[in-house]
Amino acid sequence: MTATPLADLLSDARLVAVLTIESVDHAIPLARALVAGGVRTLEITLRTAAGAPAAKLIREKVPQAIVGLGTVTQRRDLELARDLELPFAFSPGATVELLDAAMALGVPFVPGIATASELIQAMIRGYGVVKLFPAEQVGGVGALKAFGGPFPAMRFNPTGGVTEANMRDYLNLPNVVAVGGSWIAPLADMRAGNWAGIEDRARRAMATLAV
């Protein structure tokens, strides 16, 4: 498993592609398109049956990609991340069971939070990076600024409603290490095999971050 601390890994990435893959056949061309466009850090969600095998395949066949799991909601999802030796796993929530299981299993885990109480639950267990989800719907940039006061050491990866148009507003905040975005690889493009369009969208997003 990577020795890079989780906050550093995300800070280096700046942008994490959030991917819902319907067919394992899409995994390799999708990952190659994103990597070619400069987006190397990929969150493969477990929302579909293809998610886990796609993550395994990308990890094996596209070594330039940094692959983790998303939509982790139960212990067995964390066990999968551990068994695949993935460098990160994201959850949309932060149950006590998930927080404790990730610590026990040694999985680099980013729990999802939407409230100060959830943030405290993560913080007291030693988590330094959390996912604000769904970011825009729970207050977005304003919420992150507010959390920065009582929780100055915590770092965030906002996801949910983040787009090319607003991602820099998030990344300009001192407590944001990276953002997660699904707009880079929409299902319509995957279904159509529009890998060139996905590569172009990734390249445009990275160019925006470089300005």
Backbone torsions as a table, in degrees:
resi	resn	phi	psi	omega
1	MET	NA	145.4	-176.2
2	THR	-56.5	143.6	178.4
3	ALA	-90.0	-5.7	-179.5
4	THR	-69.5	124.7	177.2
5	PRO	-56.3	146.1	-174.2
6	LEU	-58.5	-42.3	-179.9
7	ALA	-62.9	-38.5	179.3
8	ASP	-68.3	-40.4	178.6
9	LEU	-58.6	-46.1	-178.8
10	LEU	-71.2	-38.6	178.7
11	SER	-63.3	-37.5	176.5
12	ASP	-65.7	-36.6	-177.4
13	ALA	-73.5	-44.1	-175.4
14	ARG	68.2	-41.5	-178.1
15	LEU	-131.1	122.7	178.1
16	VAL	-107.7	123.1	177.2
17	ALA	-78.3	123.0	178.9
18	VAL	-97.0	115.4	-168.1
19	LEU	-120.3	126.2	171.3
20	THR	-109.0	107.3	-172.0
21	ILE	-102.5	121.6	-177.6
22	GLU	-86.7	-27.4	-177.4
23	SER	-133.1	133.7	177.8
24	VAL	-60.2	-27.6	179.0
25	ASP	-62.2	-21.8	179.8
26	HIS	-81.5	-17.8	-168.0
27	ALA	-58.2	-53.6	-173.8
28	ILE	-68.7	-50.5	179.2
29	PRO	-63.8	-32.0	177.2
30	LEU	-65.1	-50.5	-178.7
31	ALA	-62.5	-41.3	179.7
32	ARG	-64.6	-37.6	178.7
33	ALA	-65.4	-43.4	-179.3
34	LEU	-66.1	-44.9	179.1
35	VAL	-62.0	-41.1	178.3
36	ALA	-62.2	-31.3	178.1
37	GLY	-84.6	-2.1	176.0
38	GLY	100.4	-1.0	178.6
39	VAL	-99.8	106.2	-173.0
40	ARG	-103.1	-21.0	-174.8
41	THR	-95.4	115.9	-169.1
42	LEU	-121.4	124.2	174.2
43	GLU	-99.6	107.5	179.5
44	ILE	-90.7	112.4	-176.7
45	THR	-75.7	152.7	177.5
46	LEU	-96.9	34.9	-180.0
47	ARG	-82.1	-14.4	-179.7
48	THR	-128.9	163.0	178.2
49	ALA	-66.0	-23.0	-178.6
50	ALA	-80.4	-12.4	-172.5
51	GLY	-58.8	-54.5	-176.5
52	ALA	-63.8	-49.6	178.3
53	PRO	-64.6	-30.4	177.2
54	ALA	-66.0	-42.4	178.7
55	ALA	-61.2	-43.3	179.9
56	LYS	-63.6	-42.7	-177.7
57	LEU	-66.6	-44.6	179.8
58	ILE	-63.1	-41.9	179.5
59	ARG	-59.0	-38.0	-176.9
60	GLU	-80.6	-35.8	-168.7
61	LYS	-105.2	-17.3	-179.6
62	VAL	-125.0	78.4	-172.8
63	PRO	-65.0	-17.9	178.7
64	GLN	-73.0	-19.6	-178.5
65	ALA	-83.1	145.0	173.4
66	ILE	-105.9	107.4	-167.7
67	VAL	-107.4	132.1	172.7
68	GLY	-136.2	176.7	179.9
69	LEU	-103.8	149.3	173.8
70	GLY	-126.3	171.8	-176.7
71	THR	54.4	42.2	174.9
72	VAL	-78.9	120.2	-175.0
73	THR	-127.5	-6.3	-178.4
74	GLN	-148.5	165.8	-174.9
75	ARG	-56.9	-40.7	-176.5
76	ARG	-64.3	-26.2	174.3
77	ASP	-67.3	-40.4	176.6
78	LEU	-66.4	-38.2	177.6
79	GLU	-63.3	-35.9	176.8
80	LEU	-64.5	-45.0	178.0
81	ALA	-60.6	-40.6	177.3
82	ARG	-64.6	-46.5	-176.8
83	ASP	-65.0	-32.3	178.0
84	LEU	-84.4	-3.5	-179.1
85	GLU	55.5	46.1	-179.8
86	LEU	-83.5	147.5	-174.6
87	PRO	-79.7	-8.6	177.0
88	PHE	-162.5	157.5	173.2
89	ALA	-143.3	136.1	-179.5
90	PHE	-112.3	146.2	173.1
91	SER	-125.7	148.8	174.4
92	PRO	-76.8	-9.9	-177.7
93	GLY	-140.0	-174.0	-175.3
94	ALA	-144.5	66.0	176.0
95	THR	-71.4	154.3	177.7
96	VAL	-58.4	-39.9	-178.6
97	GLU	-61.6	-43.9	179.3
98	LEU	-66.7	-44.7	-179.4
99	LEU	-58.9	-45.0	-178.5
100	ASP	-71.6	-38.0	-179.2
101	ALA	-65.0	-41.7	-180.0
102	ALA	-63.5	-40.1	177.0
103	MET	-63.6	-44.6	-178.1
104	ALA	-65.7	-35.6	-177.6
105	LEU	-85.8	-12.7	-178.5
106	GLY	73.0	29.8	-179.7
107	VAL	-90.1	128.7	174.0
108	PRO	-65.6	106.6	-165.4
109	PHE	-122.7	135.9	175.1
110	VAL	-115.9	99.6	-179.0
111	PRO	-75.7	149.8	177.5
112	GLY	-88.2	137.6	178.1
113	ILE	-135.5	153.6	174.7
114	ALA	-132.8	-10.1	-176.6
115	THR	-134.2	164.3	177.3
116	ALA	-63.9	-35.7	-179.9
117	SER	-63.8	-42.6	177.3
118	GLU	-65.4	-38.4	178.7
119	LEU	-62.4	-42.3	178.6
120	ILE	-63.7	-41.6	178.3
121	GLN	-57.3	-42.0	178.7
122	ALA	-70.2	-43.1	-175.0
123	MET	-63.2	-43.9	-176.4
124	ILE	-69.8	-16.1	175.9
125	ARG	-93.6	2.4	174.7
126	GLY	98.4	6.4	178.4
127	TYR	-78.4	131.2	-179.4
128	GLY	-105.8	-14.0	179.6
129	VAL	-128.7	131.4	177.7
130	VAL	-131.3	164.2	179.5
131	LYS	-104.9	117.6	173.4
132	LEU	-79.2	116.9	-175.5
133	PHE	-146.9	139.4	-14.0
134	PRO	-77.3	118.9	-164.6
135	ALA	-52.6	-56.7	-176.2
136	GLU	-63.4	-38.9	-175.5
137	GLN	-72.5	-22.5	-178.6
138	VAL	-105.6	15.8	172.5
139	GLY	123.1	-12.5	172.2
140	GLY	54.1	-135.2	-176.8
141	VAL	-58.4	-40.7	-179.8
142	GLY	-62.0	-42.2	178.9
143	ALA	-63.5	-41.2	-179.5
144	LEU	-66.1	-38.1	175.8
145	LYS	-63.3	-40.8	-179.8
146	ALA	-66.6	-41.2	178.0
147	PHE	-63.9	-29.0	-177.6
148	GLY	-62.2	-26.3	179.7
149	GLY	-67.6	-64.6	-177.9
150	PRO	-77.4	-15.4	-176.2
151	PHE	-128.2	62.4	-171.9
152	PRO	-66.2	-22.9	-176.8
153	ALA	-87.8	-14.6	-176.3
154	MET	-76.7	145.7	178.3
155	ARG	-120.5	149.7	-169.8
156	PHE	-127.2	148.6	171.2
157	ASN	-124.0	85.6	-178.6
158	PRO	-67.9	137.6	-179.4
159	THR	-146.3	142.4	-179.2
160	GLY	108.7	99.0	-176.9
161	GLY	86.2	2.5	176.5
162	VAL	-80.2	134.0	-177.0
163	THR	-134.4	174.4	175.4
164	GLU	-59.5	-31.9	-176.7
165	ALA	-74.1	-30.0	-174.7
166	ASN	-116.4	-1.0	-173.9
167	MET	-63.0	-33.7	-179.4
168	ARG	-69.9	-29.1	175.7
169	ASP	-60.0	-38.9	177.5
170	TYR	-72.2	-48.7	-174.1
171	LEU	-68.0	-17.8	175.9
172	ASN	-75.3	-12.5	179.1
173	LEU	-78.5	139.4	-176.7
174	PRO	-67.7	-20.8	-178.7
175	ASN	-98.1	9.6	177.8
176	VAL	-105.7	122.5	180.0
177	VAL	-93.7	-28.6	-178.6
178	ALA	-166.1	166.3	173.2
179	VAL	-122.4	155.1	174.6
180	GLY	-109.9	136.4	-178.6
181	GLY	-141.0	134.1	177.1
182	SER	-98.4	-9.3	-176.6
183	TRP	-66.8	-21.8	-175.4
184	ILE	-64.3	-35.0	-176.5
185	ALA	-132.9	76.6	-179.2
186	PRO	-68.6	152.6	-178.9
187	LEU	-57.6	-36.5	-178.7
188	ALA	-59.8	-40.7	178.8
189	ASP	-68.9	-39.4	178.6
190	MET	-63.9	-44.6	-179.6
191	ARG	-63.0	-33.6	-179.2
192	ALA	-86.0	-6.0	-176.4
193	GLY	68.1	30.0	-178.4
194	ASN	-85.6	66.9	-177.9
195	TRP	-68.8	-32.7	178.0
196	ALA	-64.0	-38.6	178.2
197	GLY	-66.0	-38.6	178.5
198	ILE	-68.1	-42.2	177.1
199	GLU	-60.9	-42.6	179.8
200	ASP	-63.9	-41.2	-179.8
201	ARG	-65.1	-40.1	177.7
202	ALA	-64.2	-44.7	-178.6
203	ARG	-63.4	-39.8	179.7
204	ARG	-65.1	-40.4	179.7
205	ALA	-64.4	-43.6	-179.8
206	MET	-67.7	-33.5	176.4
207	ALA	-65.8	-37.1	177.5
208	THR	-62.8	-39.0	-179.7
209	LEU	-70.0	-26.6	-176.3
210	ALA	-80.6	-15.0	-177.1
211	VAL	-71.6	NA	NA
